[in-house]
Each structure stands twice: as C-alpha cells, then as structure tokens.
Amino acid sequence: MRYREALRVALEALRVNRLRSALTMFGVVVGVAAVVVLVAIGSGARNLVEQEIEGLGSNIVFVVPGQFSFGAAPTVSRMTLEDIGYLGRVVGDERNIAVTLNSGETVRAGKSQMFASVVGANENVRNVFDRPLRAGGRYLTRTDVETRRRVVVLGSEVAQKIFGDVDPVGRQVAIAGGARFRVVGVFEEIGQTFGQARDSELHIPVTTAQRLFGVNHVDFLALRASSADDIPRLQTQVVDALQRKYPGEQFSAVTQTQLLGTIGTVLGALTGVLAAIAAISLLVGGVGVSNIMLVSVRERTREIGLRKALGARQRDVVSQFLIEAVLLTTLGGVIGIGLGVGAAVAIAAVSPVPAAIVWWSPALAFTVSVAVGVFFGVVPARRAGRLDPVIALRSE
C-alpha cells in the first residue's frame, strides 16, 4: 500500500471516530502544552534574573562573610566601616567600595505608612551600583555619613505610597518607631533584584543606621573593578586582606558572572524537573493511544482480514495502523504547541510571572509526541499485521 493511500485511510478512520480520536489526543495535547508553558516560565525567570543582575551595574564584586552558597543561611558579619579604608589601601581607591546594612522597618508620614526595607549605605553606593535619581533630589554624601545625619533617599514605591503625587523632597518621614528623617532624594523606578522589590527600599547613612539598630557591623561590601580583567585579581586581594585582618574567619568575593551561573544552574534544574513532571502526561497520553489502537484493531479485524486476503502484506497493515497512531500524536502535538505558546504569551501579558518561548521547547515537545506515537503504536500495529486472514474474515 502506498503511503499516500495509507495516510488517506488513516485520516478517514480518525474522521469516522471523531470523538474517540479527540479524547485520545487530549492527553498528548495537555502534555505538550504543559511542557511548552513550564519551560517558557523557567526560561523567562532566568532571563529576568540575568536582566536584574546586569541592571546592578558592571564589573561588581560582592564581598560576604562565610562561604557563599546560593540559598544558604547568611553568616553573621564581622565587617565594619573601618574595612572601607583598609580595603581602599589594598585595592587603591576606597571611592569604589560600597557598604550596606539592612533591616525591615515601618515608615510613616502623616496618616500614611508602609513596611519597607531600610538600607544603611555609604556615599559610594552610587559609584558602584547604577541607581538613577529623580530630578530635584540628591544621594547621601560623605558629610551625611560622617555626621550621622537623619536624611533619607526613598524608593519610588515608598514615595508613591507615603506621599502620593506630592514631591517628597524636603519633607519628613518617621522610621523605626518615630525617628524622623528629612527626604533628600527619590530613586527612579528600578523593579526587582533576586526577588527583592528595590523600589520599596529607602537609603539612610550607614552610621545613622548603625545607631538606629544598635549595631556596629555592616552586612556586606561591594566593589567595582575598573575592568573585567581586574576582577580575578580584585577577588583574591580582598579575600586575602580580610582573612589577614580577621584570622580564622572565612570570606567570599562573588562576581555577577558567578551569581548568574549559580542561579542559572538552580533555575535550569527546576525547569528540567517541571518539564519532566509535565512529560508524565505525555506518557499517560501514549498509553491512551496504545489502548485505543488495540481497540481499533479488534473492531477492524474483518477489514484487516479482507485486505490481507486481497494481497496486502504484513508490513502494509503494520504501516497503516502505525501511521494512524503517529497521526493522532502528531495532531495532538501541534494543537498542544499552539495552546502552550498561547498560554505562555497570555501568562506573560496578564501576570507578573515571566515567560519566554525558547525555540527548542516546542521542537522537543513535538518530537517527543511523534516518538510517543511510534513507540505506543508499534504493539497494536504488529498485532494487526500478524492476524491470520482466514481467522480474521470469520470474526464477528
């Protein structure tokens, strides 16, 4: 039997049993769509993290206490403000060394309030990170830090929720139970980094933060290298210098590339697990295809016997039923890809969940759906091809 004729017969068989064919394809459709959507969400999350890390600035080295491990509990820091001058002598320029001290506090202005991330920072933060300010305001200065002034730079979300459409520069806010600060600037909207809403931050002088929170340490340091080639040297120098100053303590100097690699590995593994879970429905769909094809062989036993009696070879009958099985999963794969791409686009458009279609996920899902048809269609097709024409023609 020619393959064109076999394809025509297969299409006719599927058309005659439209409802059964549709229900058989349903498992394949769901499996393919789920794979496409979950891979798109995983890829979108990775792209988002990359954009956020790149948005911090370039050639940045993060110095943290302990051995860096993504997701691990933070180590108590022994680093202090004195380390800025100490490391400045090591690396050559302390103006490119930023420090931060973080805490969550309630911020109030009049009757409005919100819970925000209070960041104690030095004047070098804007030399290291890319944090643009709105016109009419300024960032923290060296004098603010040295004199422990109660001045604050608000994130765009904090400014909007506390002051609405009123310009907050020059006005006052209360932080941490009543300490009053004068607003000197407002950051431009920046979005999130590592899942943290940067627009709900507010920056105060790190010395003021230490007095306010009753501590004398800083959480971490960040340094900007003059070029990407200087980063490895800078990492080694900083870690060695801190370990000499704090014997027995361990420190890590992590680059943006290392952060991207670590997070990318985690997100890649998560995407793979989600795709594997979604692929289980493809397996279930394949079992359904095999079951329906076995039923079809039993229903069409007399037809098979007649064809073999008229000269059809075993491979012709096998090809006929195998084509039907592959056609079922192929059509299901195409429909599933369409639904998956549409769902991913809709998710990205109407929700904060990121989604990015990558070319290989529809291609992989389609290939797997065809392979499912071949794999689960072989047994019914071989069973049909082995039927004895005499016995088949006698069947009711």
FIBA-212792 format. One record per residue (C-alpha): residue in one letter; x, y, z; residue number from 1. Coordinates in steps of 0.05 Angstrom, whole numbers. Layout:
BEGIN
+-----+--------+--------+--------+-----+
! res !     c1 !     c2 !     c3 !   n !
+-----+--------+--------+--------+-----+
!   A !      X !      Y !      Z ! NUM !
...
+-----+--------+--------+--------+-----+
! end
This chain:
BEGIN
+-----+--------+--------+--------+-----+
! res !     c1 !     c2 !     c3 !   n !
+-----+--------+--------+--------+-----+
!   M !      0 !      0 !      0 !   1 !
!   R !     27 !     68 !    -18 !   2 !
!   Y !     39 !    115 !     40 !   3 !
!   R !     -6 !    169 !     10 !   4 !
!   E !    -63 !    119 !      7 !   5 !
!   A !    -47 !     96 !     78 !   6 !
!   L !    -49 !    168 !    102 !   7 !
!   R !   -116 !    179 !     68 !   8 !
!   V !   -145 !    117 !    101 !   9 !
!   A !   -117 !    137 !    169 !  10 !
!   L !   -149 !    206 !    163 !  11 !
!   E !   -215 !    175 !    144 !  12 !
!   A !   -211 !    128 !    204 !  13 !
!   L !   -198 !    186 !    251 !  14 !
!   R !   -255 !    226 !    220 !  15 !
!   V !   -305 !    170 !    228 !  16 !
!   N !   -288 !    164 !    302 !  17 !
!   R !   -280 !    239 !    316 !  18 !
!   L !   -299 !    238 !    390 !  19 !
!   R !   -255 !    178 !    406 !  20 !
!   S !   -197 !    209 !    367 !  21 !
!   A !   -205 !    276 !    403 !  22 !
!   L !   -206 !    242 !    472 !  23 !
!   T !   -145 !    201 !    454 !  24 !
!   M !   -107 !    263 !    432 !  25 !
!   F !   -126 !    301 !    496 !  26 !
!   G !    -71 !    271 !    538 !  27 !
!   V !    -19 !    287 !    486 !  28 !
!   V !    -46 !    358 !    478 !  29 !
!   V !    -42 !    370 !    553 !  30 !
!   G !     27 !    341 !    559 !  31 !
!   V !     57 !    381 !    502 !  32 !
!   A !     24 !    446 !    524 !  33 !
!   A !     48 !    436 !    596 !  34 !
!   V !    120 !    424 !    573 !  35 !
!   V !    119 !    487 !    530 !  36 !
!   V !     88 !    530 !    584 !  37 !
!   L !    133 !    507 !    641 !  38 !
!   V !    197 !    512 !    600 !  39 !
!   A !    175 !    582 !    579 !  40 !
!   I !    164 !    603 !    652 !  41 !
!   G !    232 !    574 !    672 !  42 !
!   S !    267 !    609 !    615 !  43 !
!   G !    231 !    674 !    630 !  44 !
!   A !    252 !    670 !    703 !  45 !
!   R !    324 !    660 !    682 !  46 !
!   N !    322 !    719 !    633 !  47 !
!   L !    291 !    763 !    687 !  48 !
!   V !    346 !    745 !    737 !  49 !
!   E !    400 !    759 !    685 !  50 !
!   Q !    370 !    827 !    670 !  51 !
!   E !    365 !    844 !    744 !  52 !
!   I !    437 !    826 !    758 !  53 !
!   E !    461 !    864 !    697 !  54 !
!   G !    419 !    923 !    719 !  55 !
!   L !    460 !    929 !    783 !  56 !
!   G !    519 !    953 !    743 !  57 !
!   S !    581 !    922 !    712 !  58 !
!   N !    646 !    893 !    740 !  59 !
!   I !    618 !    888 !    810 !  60 !
!   V !    648 !    842 !    864 !  61 !
!   F !    604 !    826 !    925 !  62 !
!   V !    642 !    810 !    989 !  63 !
!   V !    604 !    770 !   1041 !  64 !
!   P !    624 !    734 !   1105 !  65 !
!   G !    629 !    658 !   1104 !  66 !
!   Q !    628 !    610 !   1045 !  67 !
!   F !    580 !    635 !    992 !  68 !
!   S !    525 !    586 !    974 !  69 !
!   F !    460 !    607 !    940 !  70 !
!   G !    401 !    596 !    986 !  71 !
!   A !    444 !    583 !   1048 !  72 !
!   A !    432 !    620 !   1113 !  73 !
!   P !    474 !    684 !   1118 !  74 !
!   T !    536 !    684 !   1163 !  75 !
!   V !    540 !    736 !   1218 !  76 !
!   S !    584 !    792 !   1193 !  77 !
!   R !    645 !    819 !   1229 !  78 !
!   M !    660 !    872 !   1176 !  79 !
!   T !    657 !    945 !   1198 !  80 !
!   L !    663 !   1014 !   1167 !  81 !
!   E !    738 !   1013 !   1181 !  82 !
!   D !    744 !    960 !   1127 !  83 !
!   I !    728 !   1012 !   1074 !  84 !
!   G !    793 !   1049 !   1087 !  85 !
!   Y !    831 !    984 !   1098 !  86 !
!   L !    808 !    954 !   1032 !  87 !
!   G !    816 !   1021 !    998 !  88 !
!   R !    891 !   1018 !   1012 !  89 !
!   V !    892 !    947 !    985 !  90 !
!   V !    854 !    959 !    920 !  91 !
!   G !    877 !   1031 !    910 !  92 !
!   D !    812 !   1072 !    914 !  93 !
!   E !    761 !   1069 !    970 !  94 !
!   R !    711 !   1110 !    929 !  95 !
!   N !    692 !   1046 !    893 !  96 !
!   I !    675 !   1008 !    957 !  97 !
!   A !    603 !   1009 !    979 !  98 !
!   V !    575 !    981 !   1044 !  99 !
!   T !    504 !    966 !   1065 ! 100 !
!   L !    466 !    948 !   1129 ! 101 !
!   N !    395 !    923 !   1120 ! 102 !
!   S !    332 !    920 !   1163 ! 103 !
!   G !    257 !    919 !   1153 ! 104 !
!   E !    220 !    977 !   1187 ! 105 !
!   T !    154 !   1014 !   1184 ! 106 !
!   V !    158 !   1082 !   1150 ! 107 !
!   R !    106 !   1136 !   1166 ! 108 !
!   A !     88 !   1205 !   1140 ! 109 !
!   G !     24 !   1235 !   1168 ! 110 !
!   K !    -30 !   1181 !   1165 ! 111 !
!   S !      5 !   1141 !   1111 ! 112 !
!   Q !     52 !   1084 !   1127 ! 113 !
!   M !     83 !   1021 !   1096 ! 114 !
!   F !    134 !    968 !   1115 ! 115 !
!   A !    198 !    979 !   1076 ! 116 !
!   S !    269 !    955 !   1071 ! 117 !
!   V !    315 !   1005 !   1106 ! 118 !
!   V !    385 !   1004 !   1076 ! 119 !
!   G !    442 !   1037 !   1114 ! 120 !
!   A !    491 !   1058 !   1059 ! 121 !
!   N !    553 !   1100 !   1049 ! 122 !
!   E !    562 !   1154 !    996 ! 123 !
!   N !    598 !   1105 !    949 ! 124 !
!   V !    536 !   1064 !    933 ! 125 !
!   R !    521 !   1105 !    871 ! 126 !
!   N !    594 !   1097 !    848 ! 127 !
!   V !    585 !   1021 !    849 ! 128 !
!   F !    512 !   1009 !    831 ! 129 !
!   D !    470 !   1041 !    777 ! 130 !
!   R !    415 !   1076 !    817 ! 131 !
!   P !    388 !   1137 !    779 ! 132 !
!   L !    353 !   1192 !    819 ! 133 !
!   R !    294 !   1234 !    801 ! 134 !
!   A !    308 !   1307 !    783 ! 135 !
!   G !    310 !   1355 !    842 ! 136 !
!   G !    339 !   1307 !    893 ! 137 !
!   R !    408 !   1282 !    914 ! 138 !
!   Y !    440 !   1220 !    943 ! 139 !
!   L !    475 !   1212 !   1010 ! 140 !
!   T !    541 !   1250 !   1018 ! 141 !
!   R !    604 !   1236 !   1057 ! 142 !
!   T !    584 !   1291 !   1106 ! 143 !
!   D !    517 !   1256 !   1117 ! 144 !
!   V !    554 !   1192 !   1135 ! 145 !
!   E !    607 !   1224 !   1179 ! 146 !
!   T !    558 !   1267 !   1218 ! 147 !
!   R !    503 !   1214 !   1223 ! 148 !
!   R !    451 !   1259 !   1193 ! 149 !
!   R !    379 !   1237 !   1192 ! 150 !
!   V !    369 !   1243 !   1117 ! 151 !
!   V !    336 !   1191 !   1072 ! 152 !
!   V !    330 !   1174 !    998 ! 153 !
!   L !    264 !   1140 !    983 ! 154 !
!   G !    249 !   1085 !    933 ! 155 !
!   S !    196 !   1103 !    881 ! 156 !
!   E !    144 !   1056 !    912 ! 157 !
!   V !    155 !   1084 !    982 ! 158 !
!   A !    149 !   1155 !    956 ! 159 !
!   Q !     84 !   1139 !    919 ! 160 !
!   K !     51 !   1103 !    977 ! 161 !
!   I !     71 !   1153 !   1031 ! 162 !
!   F !     66 !   1219 !    993 ! 163 !
!   G !     24 !   1203 !    932 ! 164 !
!   D !     33 !   1255 !    877 ! 165 !
!   V !     66 !   1305 !    925 ! 166 !
!   D !    140 !   1317 !    916 ! 167 !
!   P !    171 !   1286 !    980 ! 168 !
!   V !    239 !   1322 !    975 ! 169 !
!   G !    246 !   1367 !   1036 ! 170 !
!   R !    191 !   1332 !   1075 ! 171 !
!   Q !    199 !   1286 !   1134 ! 172 !
!   V !    185 !   1213 !   1148 ! 173 !
!   A !    187 !   1172 !   1213 ! 174 !
!   I !    226 !   1107 !   1213 ! 175 !
!   A !    232 !   1051 !   1265 ! 176 !
!   G !    182 !   1076 !   1315 ! 177 !
!   G !    189 !   1151 !   1308 ! 178 !
!   A !    259 !   1172 !   1288 ! 179 !
!   R !    248 !   1230 !   1239 ! 180 !
!   F !    286 !   1236 !   1174 ! 181 !
!   R !    287 !   1290 !   1121 ! 182 !
!   V !    277 !   1266 !   1049 ! 183 !
!   V !    334 !   1290 !   1004 ! 184 !
!   G !    320 !   1248 !    942 ! 185 !
!   V !    277 !   1195 !    907 ! 186 !
!   F !    303 !   1137 !    865 ! 187 !
!   E !    277 !   1124 !    795 ! 188 !
!   E !    235 !   1061 !    788 ! 189 !
!   I !    281 !   1000 !    781 ! 190 !
!   G !    240 !    937 !    794 ! 191 !
!   Q !    264 !    875 !    829 ! 192 !
!   T !    331 !    841 !    841 ! 193 !
!   F !    334 !    769 !    867 ! 194 !
!   G !    260 !    773 !    882 ! 195 !
!   Q !    270 !    835 !    927 ! 196 !
!   A !    229 !    897 !    910 ! 197 !
!   R !    282 !    950 !    902 ! 198 !
!   D !    230 !   1005 !    895 ! 199 !
!   S !    207 !    992 !    967 ! 200 !
!   E !    276 !   1008 !    994 ! 201 !
!   L !    299 !   1072 !   1028 ! 202 !
!   H !    371 !   1091 !   1040 ! 203 !
!   I !    398 !   1126 !   1102 ! 204 !
!   P !    470 !   1139 !   1123 ! 205 !
!   V !    502 !   1074 !   1146 ! 206 !
!   T !    527 !   1107 !   1210 ! 207 !
!   T !    457 !   1131 !   1226 ! 208 !
!   A !    430 !   1061 !   1213 ! 209 !
!   Q !    481 !   1030 !   1260 ! 210 !
!   R !    460 !   1077 !   1316 ! 211 !
!   L !    386 !   1066 !   1300 ! 212 !
!   F !    392 !    990 !   1300 ! 213 !
!   G !    444 !    986 !   1356 ! 214 !
!   V !    499 !    950 !   1317 ! 215 !
!   N !    569 !    967 !   1293 ! 216 !
!   H !    578 !    919 !   1234 ! 217 !
!   V !    558 !    922 !   1161 ! 218 !
!   D !    524 !    865 !   1123 ! 219 !
!   F !    567 !    864 !   1061 ! 220 !
!   L !    614 !    903 !   1017 ! 221 !
!   A !    611 !    914 !    942 ! 222 !
!   L !    669 !    936 !    899 ! 223 !
!   R !    671 !    960 !    827 ! 224 !
!   A !    731 !    937 !    786 ! 225 !
!   S !    760 !    984 !    735 ! 226 !
!   S !    752 !    930 !    682 ! 227 !
!   A !    730 !    858 !    675 ! 228 !
!   D !    803 !    836 !    671 ! 229 !
!   D !    816 !    864 !    740 ! 230 !
!   I !    761 !    824 !    774 ! 231 !
!   P !    801 !    759 !    789 ! 232 !
!   R !    858 !    800 !    819 ! 233 !
!   L !    810 !    842 !    860 ! 234 !
!   Q !    774 !    780 !    887 ! 235 !
!   T !    839 !    749 !    911 ! 236 !
!   Q !    866 !    814 !    942 ! 237 !
!   V !    802 !    829 !    980 ! 238 !
!   V !    792 !    759 !   1009 ! 239 !
!   D !    865 !    754 !   1029 ! 240 !
!   A !    864 !    822 !   1062 ! 241 !
!   L !    801 !    808 !   1102 ! 242 !
!   Q !    826 !    740 !   1125 ! 243 !
!   R !    890 !    772 !   1149 ! 244 !
!   K !    851 !    823 !   1189 ! 245 !
!   Y !    802 !    772 !   1216 ! 246 !
!   P !    842 !    708 !   1230 ! 247 !
!   G !    801 !    645 !   1229 ! 248 !
!   E !    743 !    678 !   1191 ! 249 !
!   Q !    723 !    660 !   1120 ! 250 !
!   F !    701 !    709 !   1067 ! 251 !
!   S !    676 !    702 !    995 ! 252 !
!   A !    683 !    750 !    937 ! 253 !
!   V !    629 !    735 !    886 ! 254 !
!   T !    622 !    765 !    817 ! 255 !
!   Q !    560 !    777 !    776 ! 256 !
!   T !    581 !    721 !    728 ! 257 !
!   Q !    585 !    672 !    787 ! 258 !
!   L !    517 !    694 !    812 ! 259 !
!   L !    487 !    684 !    743 ! 260 !
!   G !    520 !    615 !    738 ! 261 !
!   T !    495 !    593 !    806 ! 262 !
!   I !    424 !    619 !    797 ! 263 !
!   G !    423 !    594 !    725 ! 264 !
!   T !    441 !    524 !    748 ! 265 !
!   V !    386 !    524 !    801 ! 266 !
!   L !    333 !    551 !    752 ! 267 !
!   G !    356 !    503 !    698 ! 268 !
!   A !    348 !    444 !    744 ! 269 !
!   L !    280 !    469 !    767 ! 270 !
!   T !    257 !    479 !    694 ! 271 !
!   G !    281 !    408 !    678 ! 272 !
!   V !    242 !    379 !    737 ! 273 !
!   L !    179 !    416 !    718 ! 274 !
!   A !    185 !    395 !    645 ! 275 !
!   A !    196 !    322 !    667 ! 276 !
!   I !    134 !    325 !    711 ! 277 !
!   A !     94 !    354 !    653 ! 278 !
!   A !    121 !    299 !    607 ! 279 !
!   I !     88 !    247 !    650 ! 280 !
!   S !     22 !    268 !    619 ! 281 !
!   L !     53 !    252 !    551 ! 282 !
!   L !     67 !    182 !    577 ! 283 !
!   V !     -5 !    176 !    600 ! 284 !
!   G !    -28 !    201 !    532 ! 285 !
!   G !     16 !    149 !    498 ! 286 !
!   V !    -16 !     94 !    539 ! 287 !
!   G !    -84 !    120 !    518 ! 288 !
!   V !    -62 !    119 !    444 ! 289 !
!   S !    -39 !     47 !    451 ! 290 !
!   N !   -104 !     26 !    485 ! 291 !
!   I !   -148 !     59 !    432 ! 292 !
!   M !   -107 !     29 !    375 ! 293 !
!   L !   -115 !    -40 !    405 ! 294 !
!   V !   -190 !    -29 !    408 ! 295 !
!   S !   -188 !     -5 !    336 ! 296 !
!   V !   -151 !    -68 !    314 ! 297 !
!   R !   -205 !   -111 !    347 ! 298 !
!   E !   -261 !    -71 !    315 ! 299 !
!   R !   -230 !    -75 !    245 ! 300 !
!   T !   -209 !   -148 !    246 ! 301 !
!   R !   -253 !   -166 !    186 ! 302 !
!   E !   -226 !   -106 !    148 ! 303 !
!   I !   -155 !   -129 !    162 ! 304 !
!   G !   -171 !   -200 !    140 ! 305 !
!   L !   -202 !   -175 !     75 ! 306 !
!   R !   -141 !   -132 !     59 ! 307 !
!   K !    -93 !   -189 !     72 ! 308 !
!   A !   -136 !   -236 !     30 ! 309 !
!   L !   -132 !   -186 !    -28 ! 310 !
!   G !    -56 !   -185 !    -24 ! 311 !
!   A !    -37 !   -135 !     29 ! 312 !
!   R !     28 !   -153 !     62 ! 313 !
!   Q !     41 !   -154 !    137 ! 314 !
!   R !     84 !    -91 !    132 ! 315 !
!   D !     27 !    -56 !     96 ! 316 !
!   V !    -21 !    -69 !    153 ! 317 !
!   V !     32 !    -51 !    205 ! 318 !
!   S !     46 !     14 !    168 ! 319 !
!   Q !    -29 !     30 !    165 ! 320 !
!   F !    -40 !     26 !    240 ! 321 !
!   L !     27 !     57 !    257 ! 322 !
!   I !     10 !    117 !    213 ! 323 !
!   E !    -56 !    125 !    249 ! 324 !
!   A !    -22 !    124 !    317 ! 325 !
!   V !     31 !    175 !    296 ! 326 !
!   L !    -22 !    218 !    263 ! 327 !
!   L !    -61 !    221 !    329 ! 328 !
!   T !      0 !    242 !    370 ! 329 !
!   T !     25 !    290 !    315 ! 330 !
!   L !    -41 !    327 !    312 ! 331 !
!   G !    -43 !    328 !    388 ! 332 !
!   G !     29 !    355 !    389 ! 333 !
!   V !     12 !    411 !    340 ! 334 !
!   I !    -50 !    431 !    379 ! 335 !
!   G !    -11 !    426 !    445 ! 336 !
!   I !     44 !    471 !    418 ! 337 !
!   G !     -7 !    523 !    396 ! 338 !
!   L !    -42 !    521 !    464 ! 339 !
!   G !     24 !    523 !    502 ! 340 !
!   V !     52 !    582 !    464 ! 341 !
!   G !    -14 !    619 !    471 ! 342 !
!   A !    -17 !    604 !    546 ! 343 !
!   A !     55 !    627 !    556 ! 344 !
!   V !     42 !    692 !    519 ! 345 !
!   A !    -22 !    704 !    560 ! 346 !
!   I !     14 !    689 !    626 ! 347 !
!   A !     69 !    739 !    609 ! 348 !
!   A !     19 !    792 !    588 ! 349 !
!   V !    -31 !    789 !    646 ! 350 !
!   S !     11 !    766 !    705 ! 351 !
!   P !     77 !    782 !    739 ! 352 !
!   V !    102 !    712 !    723 ! 353 !
!   P !    156 !    717 !    669 ! 354 !
!   A !    151 !    672 !    608 ! 355 !
!   A !    197 !    669 !    547 ! 356 !
!   I !    187 !    620 !    490 ! 357 !
!   V !    251 !    585 !    470 ! 358 !
!   W !    254 !    551 !    402 ! 359 !
!   W !    275 !    483 !    428 ! 360 !
!   S !    217 !    471 !    475 ! 361 !
!   P !    162 !    467 !    420 ! 362 !
!   A !    211 !    428 !    376 ! 363 !
!   L !    227 !    379 !    433 ! 364 !
!   A !    154 !    372 !    453 ! 365 !
!   F !    134 !    358 !    380 ! 366 !
!   T !    190 !    307 !    371 ! 367 !
!   V !    170 !    272 !    435 ! 368 !
!   S !     97 !    270 !    415 ! 369 !
!   V !    115 !    237 !    349 ! 370 !
!   A !    161 !    188 !    385 ! 371 !
!   V !    104 !    171 !    433 ! 372 !
!   G !     60 !    154 !    373 ! 373 !
!   V !    114 !    109 !    343 ! 374 !
!   F !    130 !     76 !    410 ! 375 !
!   F !     59 !     63 !    433 ! 376 !
!   G !     33 !     48 !    363 ! 377 !
!   V !     82 !     -9 !    348 ! 378 !
!   V !     47 !    -62 !    391 ! 379 !
!   P !    -23 !    -51 !    362 ! 380 !
!   A !      5 !    -46 !    291 ! 381 !
!   R !     45 !   -111 !    298 ! 382 !
!   R !    -15 !   -145 !    327 ! 383 !
!   A !    -57 !   -124 !    267 ! 384 !
!   G !     -3 !   -145 !    218 ! 385 !
!   R !      2 !   -215 !    248 ! 386 !
!   L !    -73 !   -231 !    242 ! 387 !
!   D !    -88 !   -293 !    200 ! 388 !
!   P !   -133 !   -271 !    142 ! 389 !
!   V !   -177 !   -334 !    147 ! 390 !
!   I !   -189 !   -326 !    222 ! 391 !
!   A !   -198 !   -250 !    213 ! 392 !
!   L !   -252 !   -260 !    160 ! 393 !
!   R !   -291 !   -307 !    205 ! 394 !
!   S !   -293 !   -258 !    263 ! 395 !
!   E !   -359 !   -223 !    280 ! 396 !
+-----+--------+--------+--------+-----+
! end
